[in-house]
Amino acid sequence: MSSLFTSIPLDETIDLACNYAFQGNNKVESLTKKEFKNLLTIATKETNFIFDGKIYDQVDGVSMGSPLAPILANIFMKHFEEKVFENYTGNYPLIYRSYVDDSFLVFNKFFSFSFNSLFDKDCKQIKENLLKNQYPCKLIDATIRNFINKKLEGKNKIKSPTVDKKELLMVLPYYGNLSEKIRIQLVRLFSQAYPQINLRLVFRTTVRITSMFNFKDQIPKRLKSHVIYGVYCNACDSSYVGKTKRHLEVRFKEHLNIRKPTAVTEHMMETNHNFCFEDVKILEKGTTDTELLIKESLTCKELKPILNNNVASFPLELF
C-alpha cells in the first residue's frame, strides 16, 4: 500500500494534462501548450520543502496538500483506467463512477469462477496485500473459500417460482399443546397446497376473566361523565333530559342552584316539588360533544320530556 499523490509519475501526467487540454487547439486561455507545460512543471517539480532542517525539491509525484494534487491524480487515473479497459475482455460495467483513486463499478456478472480468470489474479493480489498487513493466512483462505462456495451454491441452486402471497388471518380456539400441533400442520398444508397464501393463525381462549367475574371496578353513577341523563320529578310526571361531559353529580347539583336556574330549578320553585339524585338515569353515552348533542336531541324527540319543551339541542333533518 502506498500514497497515490506521491506515487504519480509526474512527467507522464503533465504530458497527459497538456494533451487533454489542447486537443486540436493551439492556444487555451491565451496560453500555448509549451507555456502551459512550463507552468505545470514550475508548480510541481520545482517546488521545495524543508525537512529536518534541510531543503528538498519535489522531483516526482505530487506533494500532499497541493491544490493540483487531486486534479493531476484524476487525470492519471482516468488514463490508467482507459488502458485497463482497452485490453479488458469481460463484461463491461453497468455503472462506473470514480473520483481520484476511488472507483465504484457495478457488473451484471462480476466473476467467472475459473481459476484461470481475472478472479484468480484478484484473489492472489488481495491475499498478498492482506499478508503484508499482518492478516492471518488461514483467515484469508477461509474467507475466499466461503465466498466462492456461496457464489457457486447460488449459481447451481434451482430457483422455485415465486408468487405474490396474500395474507390470510385465521382465528381458532386455544386448547393448549394441541393448538401448537394444529398450527404446525396447517402451516405445512397451506405451504404445499396454497403457496400463494401466507397463513397467520391467532389462538384465543374461550374462557376469559370477564366471563368469570368483573376484574375492573365499576365507576359510580355520580362519577360518570360524557352521558345523556334523565331527571325525574318525585311528585309529577315532569322530566328533563340533558347532557354533560363532566361528572353527573356535579351537573345535577347545578340544577339545584337557584342562582343559575335551569328548567329543573324553575319547576322546583314553581311547584315546590323535589328531585332526587338517586332517581337520575343514564340514558346514553357519547365520546364527543357533537355526539352528545345528537343523542340528546334524539332522546328528547323520543321521550318528549316536559321540562325540555320539546326543543332539540341539535338540528335534526331527514333527507
Buried (B, 14 or more C-beta within 10 A) or exposed (E): EEEBBBEBEBEEBBBBBBEEBBEEEEEBEEBEBEEBBEEBEEBBBEBEEEEEEEEEEBEEBBBEEBEBBBBBBBBBBEBEBEEEEEEEEBEEBEEEEEEBBEEEEEEEEEBEEEEEEEBBEEBEEBBEEBEEEEBEEEEBEEBBEEEBEEBEEEEEEEEEEEEEEEEEEEEEEEEEEEBEEBBEEBBEEBEEEEEEBBBEBEBEEEEEEEEEEEEEEEEEBEEBBBBBBBBBBEEEEBBBBBBBEEBBBEBBEBBBEEEEBBBBBEBBEEEEBEBEBEEBEEBBEBEEEEBBBBBBBBBBEEEEBBBBEEEBBBEEEEE
